[in-house]
Amino acid sequence: MIKKISCLFVVILMAATIVSAQIPNPSFGGKRHQVSTQFGRSLRSFDHLENLFIWGISYGQPHNFFMLPGRLNLEFILQRGFGEYSKYDNLLAGISQDIVFPVFFWLKPRPISNLYFAANLGGYIGREKTDRLNSVFTFGEKAIVGYNIKEIITLEFYGQHYSNGSLTDKNSGFEFICFSVCWNFSFSGNSTMYKKWHNL
């Protein structure tokens, strides 16, 4: 899994070298701050959902990652299991970086849509060790599909993976399928770049 994620980020960085830094960030709808809440359920395999859930809250700010729009996040995540999965209860806190790939429609008057894809990598500190993740430090990766609604609301659907990068012998990790609702806001209006692209 780690090799696949590493290859994904190599491709992302290669793509970043050929994309203009002036692309606006559709996940924020032109705003400068974002607070989001997310909910997810463990997906151990494609046909096996577990009674293990996550709920989280995060704060994000837009910025550029190399030559692509990005998002820097501060995250707090509660992991809660029921029945036999209660042994995986945990609390995680960390920082993550998104790289955003807007979907373009090269037709006036809207050359950029509100739909986007994103990839995420983060580092987290957990409260507990488990037989799937025998360390308090863990890495998190996401593959995201998002859509911005009327600037202030963004919806995201994504797959989340946690592992410790084989820092310990027990590292089967966790996978979650998640849904997030984001609230975008500014204290002084929209970014001029976002307005410029949407008014072409």
Buried (B, 14 or more C-beta within 10 A) or exposed (E): EBEEBEEBEEEBBEBBEEBEEEBBBBBBBBBBBBEBEBEBBBBEEEEEEBBBBBBBEBEBEBEBBEBBBBBBBBBBBEBBBEEEBEEBBBBBEBEBBBBBBBEBEEEEEBEBEBBBBBBBBBEBEBEEBBEBBBBBBBBBBBBBBBBBEEBBEBBBEBBBBBBBBEBEEBBEBBBBEBEBBBEBEBEEEBBEBBEEBBEE
